[in-house]
Amino acid sequence: MRDFYEAFPHSAARLALAPTFSDHVEDVVLDADVLVRIALPTGARFVLFSFDGSFRARPGTATTPLALPSVSTSDGLGSELNPGGRRIPERLADGTTVPTHLCLRAPAACKGSLAFYA
């Protein structure tokens, strides 16, 4: 898997703002209001999301729930709406669980891709 950051003279990471094409891309089709869990590839540290519709995402495991919100919350357990790119955390919010999947759900059917980087 390609690195997200490339080495440049004097520790410059300018080109990380425009990474090379990933060599590990997952095509994803989301049906309306159906939870999809995508296994994280070994060594993945970053993911870039690109979808043709709105979607929600959160890191988790093969059993992590993700529902579309119907009310406001104040417990910090929500999901992110249309993230562009994220670093995959080493541990989930509980501080011990290692993430194994990205959990995705959309209010309407949409298609997209997940580009993973080391």
N, C-alpha and C positions, 0 to 999 in steps of 0.2 A: 504494500500500500504506500502511496506517495505521501511524503511529509507535507503538512500545511505550510510550515515555515521553511524557507530555503536559506542556506548559508550564503551571506554576501560579505564583502569586505567591511571591516570596522563594525561588525554586528548589526548592520543595517537590515531591516526586515521590510523594506519598502514594497517588494513584490508580493508579500503575504496578503496585501490588500487585493491582489488579483492573482489568486493561486492558479496553478496549472490545472488542466482537466484531471479529474480524479480517475484512478484506475479501478475504483470500486463504486459503482453506481447501482442503486436499486430503483427500478421503476415501481411506482405504487399507484394502485387504483383504489380509491376510497368510495364505497357506497354510502348513501345518506344514512347518517347516525349509526354506523357500524364500526365498532372498535377493531382496529388492526394493530397487531404487535409485530414489529420488524426486529429480528435478531440483530444485535450489534456485531459487526465483523471483528474478528480477533485483531487487536492492535489499534482499533479506531479510537481517536482522541477528539476528532472534530467532525461535525456533520453540517452540510449546507442543504437547506430545504428549498425546493422550488415547486409550487403547485399552481394550478390554474383556477383555484377557488379557495375560499377560507377553510382553514382546518385548525385543529387544536393538537398540541403535542406535549408530551412529558416523558422523561426517562423513567424506566421502571424495570420490571421483571416479566416473566411469562404469565403472571397472575395479577399484575397491577391493573386496577380499574381506571377508567377514564370516561366520565359522562359529560355530555354537553351541558353547560351551565343553564339553569332555569331561574336562578336567583343569585343575588350577590352573596359572596362569602367573606369571612373574616378570619379563617383558620390557616391561611397560607397554603392550602392543599390544592389550589386551582391548577389549571393547565395554561400553557402559553398559546395565544392566538397568533398564527402566522409567523413563527420565528423565521429569521433569515438564515442564520448560522449560529451554532452553539458548540461550546466545548463540552464533551461528554464528561460528566463528573466521575471521580473515582469511587465515590460512595453516594448513596441517595440521602435524602434529608434525615433519615433515622441515624445516620452516622456509621452504620455497619454493613448495610446491604449494598452489594456491588451491582450496578445496573447491567442488565443483559439484553434489554429490548428498548426500542422507542415505541411508545404508545401513541397512536394517531386516531383522530375521529373528526369527521366533517359533518356539518349540518345538511349539506347537499352533496351529491356525487361530484367528485373531482379526481383529477389525475395529477401526478407529480413525480418528482425524483428526489432521492436522498444521495448526496455525494459525500462519501466518507474519506477522511484523511487521517494519517498517523500523526 
